[in-house]
Every structure is written in C-alpha cells, then in structure tokens.
Amino acid sequence: MSQQMTRRQFGLAVTGIGATFLLAACGTSATPGADKGASAADKFKKASLTFAWWGNPVRNAYTDQIIKTYTSAHDTITVAQQPGEWATYWTKLSTQVAGGTAPDIIQMDQAYIAEYGGRGALADLSTIKSIDTAPLKDTLAAGTLNGKLYGIPTGNNAVTVAINTTLFDQAGVAVPDDKTWTWDQYLDIAHQLTQGSGGKFRGTTWFGGDQELKIYLFQKGELLYTEKGKFGASEGALTDYFTFIQKLFKSGDGPTKDEYTTDIAASVEQTLFGTGKTAMSFMWSNQVTAFQQANGGKLALLRAPSLDGAADKNGVYFKPSMYWSISSRSKAPAQAGGLINQFLNTTEAGELQLAERGVPANPEVLAVVKPKLSPTDQLAVDYLEAIKPEVKNVPPVPPKGTSTTATVAQRHIQDLIFDRATPAAAAKAFKSEIEGLISSAA
C-alpha cells in the first residue's frame, strides 16, 4: 500500500466491517447492475457515478484531474468524488454498503476482497466489458475469488528486503548476493552490521506481519490460506517461523522488545529503518521512496532470503498495491467500468499517477511511465522486473474474517519476545485464533 499508515491503524480500521456490514450481507447479494448494461457500447450512456478512494494530497490531486479530463471528454458522465483517509475509509464504506448507498467505483484492498466480494457487495468485473482486461491478465488472479473477479489491481508490488547501503558502507559490510542468501546468512549479516556500526545502528528491523509469514511458509511448502479459504499452515512450520523470530530478538541485532511494539505502530518516517537506526528492513517495494526520503540513505532492494539459498524458492509474490472494484448495486456498471479502464489502460492517466498506486501492470502504460519515475521509484520497477521470472508463489485471496491477520501475528510475536509464550505455544495460539476468525465469518 502506497499510503503511509501504521500497522495498528490497519487493525483498527477493520472494525468498520463489523455489525453493520454483517447485517447488510444478505441484502447485498443481489446484483441489479452487474448483469445488465455492462457492455462496452454502454460506457458513455448518461450516468451519475460515485467514486470512493483513500489517499493523500498527491493521489487526490491527480485522481481529480483524471476524472475531470474523462468527464470533460464524455459529458454524459458525471462523477461525485469521495476521497477519504485510510483510518476512516472502511468504517464509512461498511456503513454505505449497509445503507444501500455504496459508491459505484470503490478503491479496494486485498484484505477486504473476500469480506465484500464474498458477501455479494462487489460486481464480477469479468462481466463488465467496458474494462479491457487483456493487458492485465497476469494480475487478475489476485482479485479473483471463487471464479469471480471482484477487483482489478491498480498496480504491482512485492515484498523486498530494503538495505541502506550508506550504513552497510559505514559498517564495512558487503552487500549480500540476494539470489543465494539464506535466513542464517540474514542473521549473520545483521550481526556484522551491528558490530561494525560501533553502536550507532543495528542490523535489521522486524515487522512480522503476514507478508513475511507467507513467504516463509511457501519455503516450507505450505500456504497461509488454501484455495478453498481454509487455514493452510501446520503448527510445525509456524513453530519454525516463531523460532527464527525468537533467535533474531535474542541476538540483539534487531529491535528491542519495546522498540518492536513502537515500530509496528509507527509511520514510515518514525520507524527504526526510516530514522536510520537499522540497516535492513522488510517492506513493500512501493514504499522505497518514502523510506529513502525519511532516512536520507542510499537504498537498494534485495530479494528475501530462503531456506535453501535459491531465489526461485523464496516465496516472494506479487501483491496488488490496491484494487478497483465496482459495487454490485451500481446502476451504471458499464460507465463505471469505462472510467476504471481510463485509470488502468491509458497512457494519459499513467503519466499523471506514475507508480503512486503501484507499478502499472499494462506494459504499454509502464513503458511511458518508467522514464518519468524518480530514481527510487525506478528501483521498485527494476526489482519487480528482476524477480518476475522467479515468482512462483500466488497466494489465494485471504478468506472472509482474516483482515486482521497481520495484527494477530504481531500480537503473538509480542507474546513470544516478552517471554509470555514459547515458539510452539505462539504457533498453536496463532493457528487457533485465525481458524476461529475464518469459522466465525463463514
């Protein structure tokens, strides 16, 4: 996600899907607009659309410009804009869905695809012919649930280990070969960095959300969730994961216990990595510019380490930065699709949004955008292009009820590092809790 937010805000935001959304679930199963009027020929018929997104001043400005350019060229379409902030966006959306006033176009996040799509609140975009999905075909699986396309990714993103090469140089530590390094080497390099810093910084941060967990499980031959929406990880693999985390924290080359609690709730510019207090950090590739602006160092993006030292087995996957979705109750799905198509597939829109909503998936748009990117944003594009031949992990869409998985994982990590749980106990408790969330949402 390209907006700056804390991981704790993410956890709080999901409560907006609570009782009002559940009460509305039965009422949203009908799709009055999605099955009719969705042909490409209808995309310029008269319609009044509502368009909701969360963002920041930069995103709001260019989104407004793209919408106004589109409606100026097609005066049969009017658009009521509903920009918002991440922390309140989902509460407002759940209220709108419950009240039957959902926006026609909805900026969506992966954590909520199943929450909304699985309860009938989102249209199947494969039925809306005004969106050209052919140039985007490699990304569509990430928005597909039970055979229905509930969200089209706005752009690509991937987990990376960002390193501050300025701090590596200060510590006298060589940049590792990210095609062959292992988790043990990751710990060893973190130790070298801590020792070489002379007490000025430490080797690495650790956030411990579900992104690191998903790649670790893939290396173990497992998935966090199955294709059928069940919990897929064994207690054994989870225990190994928590054992690695315990080893990192006991080494003294990562955050202290108290720093971890603060770091997972901090904005980019306040994190240990963002303030130059650590030399390595897992992050999403589209966050590189924000982190470099914060810490002032020269950053590089590395592949995640693996158990076997093989890049094509490290479990790194492409995650959409966010999605475009359409309400299942929209009365103008074809027109909504036409505007979404403008954002996804036109170079005019691409030149305005660049990589702010993720690296464009349409190759034609990317070719126009890439030369215009900042050097750090180009790092993200280069990284995605470099790992593309190696990516084999395509995690299923998270099932209903699991939008808080990242914060649940972090809570169990806190139990582990504060010696309230062993790795085995943390694994058992985490598995039980997520299975309970899935079961209660079914």
C-alpha positions in Angstrom: 0.0 0.0 0.0 1.5 3.3 -1.0 -0.2 5.5 1.6 1.7 6.0 4.8 -0.2 4.3 7.7 0.7 2.5 10.8 0.1 -1.3 11.1 -2.0 -0.6 14.2 -4.3 1.8 12.2 -4.8 -1.1 9.8 -6.0 -3.3 12.7 -8.3 -0.6 14.0 -9.7 0.1 10.5 -11.1 -3.4 10.0 -13.6 -2.9 12.8 -15.6 -0.8 10.3 -16.7 -4.0 8.7 -18.4 -5.1 11.9 -22.0 -5.4 12.7 -23.4 -3.0 10.1 -21.8 -4.9 7.3 -22.8 -8.3 8.6 -26.4 -7.1 8.9 -26.3 -5.9 5.3 -24.7 -9.1 3.9 -27.9 -10.7 2.9 -29.2 -7.5 1.3 -26.1 -7.1 -0.9 -26.3 -10.5 -2.6 -28.4 -9.1 -5.5 -26.5 -7.6 -8.4 -29.1 -5.4 -10.2 -26.5 -3.5 -12.3 -23.8 -6.0 -12.9 -25.8 -8.3 -15.2 -27.1 -5.7 -17.5 -25.9 -2.5 -19.1 -22.3 -3.6 -18.7 -21.3 -3.8 -22.4 -18.6 -1.7 -23.8 -21.1 0.1 -26.0 -22.9 1.4 -23.0 -19.9 3.0 -21.3 -20.8 6.5 -22.4 -24.5 6.4 -21.8 -25.7 9.1 -19.4 -24.9 8.2 -15.8 -24.1 9.8 -12.4 -21.3 7.9 -10.7 -19.8 8.0 -7.2 -16.1 7.2 -6.8 -14.5 6.5 -3.4 -10.8 6.1 -2.6 -8.5 6.6 0.3 -5.3 8.6 -0.3 -3.1 11.5 0.3 -2.9 15.0 -1.2 -0.9 13.8 -4.2 -3.3 11.0 -5.0 -6.3 13.1 -4.5 -5.0 15.8 -6.9 -4.2 13.5 -9.8 -7.3 11.4 -9.3 -9.4 14.6 -9.6 -7.5 15.6 -12.7 -8.0 12.2 -14.4 -11.7 12.2 -13.6 -12.3 15.7 -14.8 -10.4 15.0 -18.0 -12.6 12.0 -18.6 -15.9 13.7 -17.9 -14.9 16.7 -20.0 -14.4 14.4 -22.9 -17.6 12.5 -22.1 -20.2 15.0 -20.9 -22.8 12.3 -20.4 -20.9 11.1 -17.3 -20.8 12.9 -14.0 -18.7 11.8 -11.1 -19.2 12.6 -7.4 -15.8 12.2 -5.7 -15.4 10.7 -2.3 -11.8 10.9 -1.2 -11.0 9.7 2.3 -8.4 8.7 4.8 -7.4 5.1 5.4 -8.3 5.1 9.1 -11.9 6.0 8.5 -12.4 4.7 4.9 -13.6 1.2 5.8 -16.0 2.3 8.5 -17.6 4.7 6.1 -17.7 2.1 3.3 -19.3 -0.5 5.5 -22.0 2.0 6.6 -22.7 2.8 2.9 -23.0 -0.8 1.9 -25.3 -1.4 4.9 -27.5 1.5 3.8 -27.6 0.6 0.1 -25.6 3.7 -0.9 -22.2 2.1 -1.8 -20.1 4.1 -4.3 -20.2 2.8 -7.9 -16.4 2.7 -8.0 -14.5 1.5 -4.9 -10.8 1.6 -4.3 -10.3 -1.8 -2.6 -7.6 -3.5 -0.6 -6.7 -7.2 -0.7 -7.7 -7.8 2.9 -11.3 -6.8 2.0 -11.8 -8.6 -1.3 -13.3 -11.6 0.4 -15.1 -9.5 3.1 -17.0 -7.6 0.5 -16.9 -9.7 -2.6 -17.7 -12.9 -0.7 -20.8 -11.3 0.8 -22.1 -10.1 -2.6 -21.3 -6.4 -2.3 -19.0 -6.3 -5.3 -19.7 -6.9 -9.0 -18.0 -9.6 -11.0 -15.8 -7.4 -13.2 -15.3 -10.2 -15.8 -18.9 -9.4 -16.9 -18.2 -5.7 -17.4 -16.9 -5.4 -21.0 -16.0 -1.8 -20.8 -12.8 -2.8 -19.0 -10.1 -4.2 -21.2 -8.5 -6.9 -19.0 -6.3 -8.4 -21.7 -3.2 -6.3 -20.9 -3.7 -7.0 -17.2 -4.2 -10.8 -17.4 -1.2 -11.6 -15.3 -2.6 -9.7 -12.3 -6.2 -10.9 -12.4 -5.9 -14.0 -10.2 -5.0 -11.7 -7.3 -8.5 -10.3 -7.4 -10.4 -13.5 -8.2 -12.4 -15.4 -5.6 -14.5 -18.5 -6.3 -14.2 -17.8 -10.0 -15.4 -14.2 -9.8 -13.2 -11.2 -10.5 -14.0 -8.8 -7.6 -11.1 -6.4 -8.0 -8.6 -5.5 -10.7 -5.1 -4.5 -9.3 -4.2 -0.9 -9.8 -0.5 -1.9 -10.0 2.0 -4.4 -8.8 4.0 -4.5 -5.5 6.2 -7.2 -3.9 7.9 -7.9 -0.6 11.6 -6.9 -0.6 14.4 -6.5 1.9 15.5 -2.9 1.6 19.0 -2.2 2.7 20.6 1.2 3.5 23.9 0.9 1.6 25.2 4.0 3.2 25.1 2.2 6.6 26.5 -1.0 5.0 29.5 1.0 3.9 29.9 2.6 7.3 29.9 -0.8 8.9 32.3 -2.2 6.4 29.8 -5.0 5.4 29.5 -6.2 1.8 26.0 -6.3 0.2 25.0 -10.0 0.0 24.1 -12.0 -3.1 20.4 -11.9 -2.8 19.9 -14.8 -5.2 21.6 -17.2 -2.9 21.4 -15.9 0.7 19.7 -17.9 3.4 17.9 -16.9 6.7 21.0 -17.9 8.6 23.1 -15.5 6.5 20.5 -12.8 7.0 21.0 -13.2 10.8 24.8 -13.2 10.3 24.8 -10.1 8.2 22.6 -8.3 10.7 25.1 -9.2 13.4 28.0 -7.9 11.3 26.2 -4.6 10.7 25.5 -4.2 14.4 29.1 -4.9 15.3 30.5 -2.8 12.6 28.4 0.2 13.4 30.2 0.9 16.7 26.8 1.2 18.4 25.3 3.7 16.0 22.8 1.4 14.5 21.7 -2.2 14.4 21.3 -4.8 11.7 17.6 -5.1 11.0 14.1 -4.3 11.9 11.3 -6.9 12.0 7.6 -6.1 11.5 6.3 -9.7 11.4 3.0 -9.1 9.6 1.6 -11.7 7.3 3.8 -10.8 4.4 7.0 -12.3 5.9 4.9 -15.2 7.2 3.5 -16.0 3.7 6.9 -16.2 2.1 8.4 -18.3 4.9 5.5 -20.8 4.7 5.9 -21.1 0.9 9.5 -22.1 1.5 8.2 -24.8 3.8 5.8 -26.0 1.0 2.8 -24.5 2.7 0.3 -21.6 2.3 -1.2 -19.4 4.9 -4.7 -20.0 3.3 -5.8 -22.7 0.9 -7.6 -22.1 -2.4 -10.8 -23.2 -0.6 -10.5 -20.5 2.1 -9.2 -22.6 4.9 -6.2 -22.1 7.2 -3.3 -23.9 5.4 -0.3 -23.7 7.8 0.9 -26.5 10.1 1.9 -25.9 13.7 5.3 -27.3 12.8 6.0 -24.7 10.1 4.6 -21.9 12.3 6.8 -23.1 15.2 9.9 -22.9 12.9 8.9 -19.3 11.9 8.4 -18.2 15.5 11.7 -19.9 16.4 13.5 -17.8 13.8 12.0 -14.6 15.2 13.0 -15.5 18.7 16.5 -16.1 17.6 16.6 -12.7 15.9 15.4 -10.9 19.0 17.7 -12.7 21.4 20.7 -11.9 19.1 20.5 -8.2 19.9 20.8 -7.3 16.2 17.2 -6.3 15.8 14.7 -4.2 17.7 14.5 -4.4 21.4 11.2 -5.7 22.8 9.9 -2.2 23.5 11.2 -0.9 20.2 9.2 -3.6 18.3 6.0 -2.5 20.0 6.6 1.1 18.9 7.9 0.3 15.5 4.9 -1.7 14.2 2.7 1.2 15.1 4.9 4.0 13.7 4.7 5.9 10.4 7.4 5.4 7.9 9.4 8.4 8.9 9.3 7.3 12.6 10.4 3.7 12.2 13.8 2.4 13.1 14.7 2.0 9.4 13.1 5.3 8.5 15.3 7.1 11.1 18.5 5.3 10.1 18.7 3.2 13.2 18.8 -0.1 11.4 20.4 -1.1 8.1 17.9 -3.6 6.8 14.1 -3.9 6.7 11.4 -5.9 5.0 9.0 -3.7 3.2 6.7 -3.4 0.2 8.6 -2.3 -2.9 6.4 0.8 -3.5 7.5 2.2 -0.1 11.1 2.7 -1.1 10.8 6.4 -2.0 9.1 7.2 1.3 11.7 5.3 3.3 14.6 6.9 1.4 13.2 10.4 1.9 12.9 9.6 5.6 16.4 8.2 6.3 18.4 10.0 3.7 20.5 7.0 2.9 21.0 5.3 -0.4 18.7 2.3 -0.6 18.8 -0.9 -2.6 16.1 -3.6 -2.9 17.0 -7.3 -2.3 15.2 -10.5 -2.7 14.0 -12.2 0.5 16.3 -14.9 1.9 15.3 -18.5 1.6 15.8 -21.7 3.4 17.7 -23.3 0.5 19.5 -20.3 -0.9 17.5 -20.4 -4.1 15.8 -17.2 -5.3 13.1 -19.2 -7.2 12.1 -20.9 -3.9 12.0 -17.8 -1.7 8.2 -17.4 -1.9 8.2 -13.7 -2.9 5.0 -12.9 -4.7 3.3 -10.0 -6.5 0.7 -8.2 -4.3 -1.5 -5.6 -5.8 -1.0 -2.2 -4.2 -4.8 -1.9 -4.2 -7.7 -2.7 -6.5 -10.5 -1.1 -8.5 -13.9 -2.6 -7.7 -17.5 -1.8 -8.6 -20.5 -2.1 -6.3 -22.8 -5.0 -7.2 -25.7 -2.5 -6.7 -24.3 0.0 -9.2 -26.9 1.1 -11.7 -24.2 2.0 -14.2 -21.6 -0.7 -14.2 -20.6 -0.1 -17.8 -20.0 3.6 -17.2 -18.1 2.8 -14.0 -16.0 0.3 -15.9 -15.2 2.8 -18.6 -13.7 5.2 -16.0 -11.8 2.4 -14.4 -10.4 1.5 -17.8 -9.2 5.1 -18.1 -7.1 4.7 -15.0 -5.7 1.2 -15.8 -5.1 1.3 -19.5 -4.4 4.8 -20.8 -1.0 6.4 -21.0 -2.6 9.8 -20.2 -3.7 8.6 -16.8 -0.4 6.7 -16.4 1.6 9.9 -16.9 -0.3 11.5 -14.0 -0.4 8.7 -11.5 3.0 7.2 -12.3 3.7 4.5 -9.7 1.8 6.1 -6.9 -0.9 3.4 -7.0 1.7 0.7 -7.8 3.8 -0.2 -10.8 1.4 -0.2 -13.8 0.5 -3.7 -15.0 -0.2 -2.7 -18.6 3.1 -2.9 -20.4 2.2 0.0 -22.8 1.5 2.3 -19.8 4.6 1.1 -18.0 6.8 1.9 -21.0 5.6 5.5 -20.9 5.7 5.8 -17.1 9.1 4.3 -16.3 11.3 7.1 -17.8 9.3 9.7 -15.7 9.8 8.0 -12.4 12.0 9.2 -9.6 15.3 7.1 -9.2 13.9 5.4 -6.2 10.6 4.5 -7.8 12.6 3.1 -10.7 14.3 0.9 -8.2 11.0 -0.6 -7.4 10.2 -1.2 -11.1 13.6 -2.7 -11.7 13.1 -5.0 -8.7 9.7 -6.3 -9.9 11.1 -6.9 -13.4 14.1 -8.8 -12.0 12.1 -11.1 -9.8 9.3 -11.8 -12.3 10.9 -14.9 -13.8 11.4 -16.3 -10.3 8.0 -15.7 -8.8 6.1 -18.9 -8.3 4.0 -18.0 -5.2 0.5 -16.8 -5.9 -1.2 -16.7 -2.5 -5.0 -17.1 -2.7 -7.2 -14.2 -1.8 -7.5 -14.1 2.0 -10.8 -15.6 3.2 -13.5 -13.8 4.9 -12.7 -12.9 8.5 -8.9 -12.7 8.1 -8.4 -8.9 7.5 -6.7 -8.6 11.0 -4.2 -11.5 10.4 -1.2 -9.1 10.3 -2.0 -7.6 13.7 -2.9 -11.0 15.2 0.6 -12.3 14.1 2.3 -9.2 15.6 0.5 -9.7 18.9 1.7 -13.3 19.1 5.2 -12.1 18.3 5.0 -9.8 21.3 3.9 -12.7 23.5 7.0 -14.5 22.2 9.6 -11.8 22.7 8.2 -10.8 26.1 8.6 -14.5 27.2 4.8 -15.0 27.6 4.9 -17.8 25.0 7.3 -20.3 23.5 7.6 -20.6 19.7 5.4 -23.7 19.8 2.8 -22.1 22.0 2.7 -19.0 19.8 2.3 -21.2 16.8 -0.6 -23.1 18.3 -2.4 -19.9 19.6 -2.0 -18.1 16.3 -3.3 -21.1 14.3 -6.3 -21.4 16.6 -7.1 -17.7 16.5 -7.1 -17.4 12.7 -9.1 -20.6 12.3 -11.6 -19.1 14.7 -11.8 -15.9 12.6 -12.4 -17.9 9.5 -15.0 -20.1 11.1 -16.9 -17.2 12.6 -17.1 -15.4 9.3 -18.3 -18.3 7.3 
